[in-house]
Amino acid sequence: MADIGIGILGGGYMGKAHAVAMSSVGAIFNTTLRPRLEMVCASSAQSAERYRKAYGFASATDDWRTLVNDPKIEAIVIATPQETHREIAEAAFALGKPVFCEKPLGASLEDSAAMVTAAEASGVVNMVGFNYIRTPASQFARKLIAAGEIGDITWFRGEHTEDFLADPNAPANWRTSGMANGTLGDLAPHMINGALALMGPIARTMGLYETVHKARPGGTVTNDDHAQMMCRFENGAMGQMYFSRVATGRKMGYAYEISGTKGAIRFDQEDQNALWLYRMDGPDATRGFTKILTGPDHPDYEPFCQGPGHGTGYQDQIIIEAKDFLRAIETGEALWPTFRDGHEVNRVIAATIASADSGTWKEISDF
């Protein structure tokens, strides 16, 4: 085993999740590379020092350049606002340092395209943080589809719905301004990435987006509260997706339904340790959806627990991401999802916004 110095930019919600993941991934997955929490960067020296003490980093800084340029930092996790992603990633790649970047990849399509160019020119490992598709249940769904267990796919429905801004009296905050912070920039990337993982590339899209609560205490809302899209996948299947931060009653509505010629699959992140599978075989009287509880026979489950049905949680998804990132660094081979995969999500979002603005279908290839 060898240790590897990790620098994490951002110490808030996701910064903490990644620090915890890097602290525990070696023991859980017995990784060859063992992370060493070397430095954390935050927006002020005081908050950086607070995160250092709380998470166990060796040092702290309020200057991202100090972290990126430190020779003790051998791999970088970007968990800062998306407008900072491009400059940090480009600097890290110039030094030959692997980068894991939280979604969305860039604040704009131009930014994410530039980040892909920098990543691929450097030849350095790069990954994007789409954690929800890494649950054992969704990984198993991908395997079932790839193996043809539900036949040729004909239809997909996906959603990412939450209600953290359903109350019109909730005050304006950083999420309510700037298109990149709206639902299409915040929640939609997760489900679009999930659709791409399960179904393959999207060929064209037709979208709508809307601001439900245009004014909130403390400010005007300048981005979208919810959005929907129809799409046609390159494999010919039809699809539809809905994204919302005002879906009253929904807490973690990352959910999908997939229909095939031999069966169907249903999943809901609010019950993330279960997958529903329908097989079109046997007598009609006994056919129905079967609830499959995840267990040691499903991808990335057993390292956490040997008991079927005991379940994994949100933090475990981040630990699985850390394992994949370390494995990619160890082998030098790209693992999904790379920066290019993150850019593909941004292309779909850009096409959906353009479609909504023009009222016409848009080809993804045009973006």
N, C-alpha and C positions, 0 to 999 in steps of 0.2 A: 504494500500500500504506500501511496505517496500523498502528501498534503498539497493543497492548492489554495493560494490566497484569494479570497473573495472580497470584492468591493461592492457595496450596495448603495445606489444613489436614490435617496428617499427613505425616510424612516417611518412614515405614517402607516396607514392600513396595509398596503401591499408591501411596503418595505419590511414591516414586522413579519408578515407572512413568509416572505422570502428568507429573512434571517432565521426564523424558526425552522424552515425547511432545510436550509443549509446546515443548521446545527444538528439535525436528526437524520438526514438522508443516509449518511454513512452507516449508521447502526441499523436502520430499517432495511436497506437494500444491499448492505455489505459491498458498497461501491469500492472500486479500486482507488479512485481519487477521493480523498477525505477533505472536505472544505474547512478552511481556517478563516474565521470571520476577522478580516484584517482591518477594514475601514468602512465607516458609514458617513454619508454626506447628507446634510439637511440644509434648509434655507437660512438657518442662523447657527452661530457657534453654540448657543445655549441649547437649542433643540438637538443638534448633532451630538453634543456631549450627553444629553439625557438619553438619547437612543443608544449611544455606546454603552452606557452603564446598564441599561435595561436589557439589551440583547447580547452583550458579551463581546463586542468588537474590541480590537486592540487599540484603535485610534479613531478620531472623528475629525471632520472638517466641514466648513460651509462653502468650500470652493470645489466644484466638480473636477476642475483641471488638476487639482492636487491629488485627488483620488485616482483619476485615470492615468496620470503620469508616474504614480508611485511604483517603483519596480517590485514591491512586495505584492502588488495587486496583479494577479495572473488571469482573472476572469471577472467580468463586470455584469451586474444586474441593474437595469434601468427601471426604476419605479417612480419616476418623476412625471410631472405634467407633460402631455404629448408635444407641446411646442418646444420642449427641450431635447427631445429624443434624437433628432437628426445630428445636431452639433456634437453631442456626447458620443453617439455611436461612430460617427466619422473619425473622431479623435482616437477612439479606442482601436478601431480597425487599422488606422495608420500606424499604431504601435504593435499590431499583430495580436491583440487581445480578444478572446472570445466574448461575445455579447449576448445576453439574454435580455430582451426588451419587452416590457408589458405592452399590451394592446391599448389603443390602436397604434400601429407601427409609427406613423407620423401624423402631424397635425393637418397635413394636406396630402393630396395624391402626389404632388411634386416632391414633397419631403420623403414619402415612403419610397418612391422610385429612386431617389438619390441614395437612400439608405441601402436599398437592394444593390445598386451599382457599387457602392463602397464595400459592402459585405462580400460580394462575389469577386471583386477585384483583389481583395485582400486574401481570399482563400481561407479565411478564418471561420470557425464555427459560429453560427448565429441562429437564434431561436426567438420565437414570439410567444408571449404568454396567453394562450387560450386554454385555461385550466378545465373548464366544464366538460369538454369532450373527452377528458382523460379519466372520467370515472370508470371503474371496472365494467359497469353495465353498458355504457356507451362504447367502450372499446370492444365489448362482446358483440354489440349490435353491428359494429363495422365488420367484424369477422363473419357473422351470419350472412350479411349482405354480400360480402366478397365471395363467400363460398356458395352463393346461389340458393341459400336455404329458403328464401321467400320468393324465388324466381326472378323474373325480369321486373325491375322497379317501374311502376307506372305513375306514382303520385307521392308527393312529400308535403307535409304541413309542419311548419316550425314556428315557435314563438319564444321570445324572451320578454316576460312581463313581470313587472314589480310595481309596488304602490308607494314608494318612498316620497313621491311628490303628488299623490292623489288628493291630499288636502289642499284646497286653494288658498288657505290661510298660512300654509307653510312658507317661511320667508324665502326670498330670492337668495341664491348662493352661487358658487362658482359653476355649478352644473347648469344654471339657467341662462347663461350667456355664452356666445360663441358656438358655431355650428358643430365643432368637433366635440363639444361637451353635451350636445343634445342626445336624444335617444338613438338617432342614427349613428352618432359617433361613439356612444357609450355602451349601450346594450346590444344594438344590432350586430356589431362585429362578432360577438360570441356565437349567435345562432347562425349567421351567415357562414362562419368558419365551420360550425357543426354540419351545416348542409353540404358544404364542399367536401368535408371529410366523409360523410355518409353516402353522398349522391354523386360526387364528381363535379366538374366545372359547370358553371351557369353560363348559358349562351346569351340570354337577353332578359330584360326586366322591365316591369311597369310599376311605378311607385306612386305613393301619396304620403304626405306628412302634414302634421297639423300641430299648432300650439293650442292646447285646450284652455289653459289658464294663462292669459296674456299678461296679467299684472299680478304681482305678489307683494306682500309687505317688504319694503326695502328696495323695490326695483321692478323694471319691466323685463318680461321673459323674451329673449331674442332667438330662441331655438325651439326645436320640436319636442312635444310631450309624447307623441306616439306616431307611428308610421306603419305602413303596410306595403307589401309588394307581391305581385304575381311574377312568376319566372318560368322559363323553359330551360331545363338542364340539357347539356350537350348529349346526354344519353337518350333524349326524347321525352323524359318524364316531365309532367306538369308539377308546378310547385307554388306554394303561397307561404308567406311569412308575415308575422305581426310582432311589433316591438312597442313596449309601453313602459313608462315610469309612473303612469297614473291609472294603472289597472287595479282598481280598488279590490282588496282582498288577496291579491297575488303577492307573495313574498319572494319566491325564487322560481318563477315560472319559465324555466328553460325546459321546453317540452317539444316533442316531435312525434309525428305519426308517419309511417311509411307503408305504402301498399305495394304488393307485388303480385305476380300471377300465381304464386303458390302459397302466399301467406302475407302476414303483416306484422309490424312491430310498433309498440307504443312505449314512450318513456316520458317521465316527468321528474325534474330535478328536486322537487319537493318530496319525492320518495326515491331518492337517488340510488338506493341499494336494490331496486327492483326493476326488471325489464319485463314487459308483457309481449308474449310471442303467440301468434296464431299460425297454425299450420293447416292448410287445406287438404287434409287427408282423414281417412276413417269415416265412419257413419256420420251423417248430418246431426244426429241426435247427441253425439258426444263431442262435437266440435265446439271450440271456444278459445278465448285468450287464456293462456297459461301464465301465471305470475312466477317469474324466475327470480329467486332471491340470490344475490351475488354471494360468492364464496371463494374458497381457495382455487377452484377450477377456472376462475375468470381472471383476465389479465390484471396484473399488479395488485391483486387482493391479498394473497397469502403473506407477503412480507409484513403486513399490518396486523393480521389476525388469522388464526387457523380455524376459527369457527364460522361455518356458513351462516349467513343471515345476521351476523353481528354488525356488519356494516362498516363503511368508511365515511369520512366527512370532508368538509371543505378544505381544511388544512392539508389533508392527505393528498388532494389533487395537486397542491403546490409542491408537495414533497415528490410526487411522481414527476412533475416537471423538472425539478432539480436533478433527479436521477437521470432523466433523459439528457439534460444539458451536460452533466458530468460524463455520461457515456459517450456523447458526441465528441467532447474534448479529448477523452481518452483514446478513442479510435480514429479521430480525425475525419469521421464520416458524418455527413449531414443527417440529422434526424428531423422529421416533421414535427411542428411546422416551422419552416425557415422564414427568413425575412421575405423571400419571394412569395411564400404562402400568405404571409401577413399583408403583402401588397395586393394580392389577388382579392382579399376581402375589401380593401380600400377601393379597388376598382369597381367592385359590385356596388358599394355604397355610393360612389361618385355617379355611376350610371343611374342608380335609383333616384338620387336627388335631381339629376338632369331630366329624368323621365317625368318626375312629379312637376318640375318647373315648366316643362313643355307640353305635358299631357299626351306624350307619345311613348311607344316602346323604344328602348335603347339597347343596342348591341354592346356587350361587355368589351368586345374586341376594339371598340372605338375609344376606349379609355385607357 
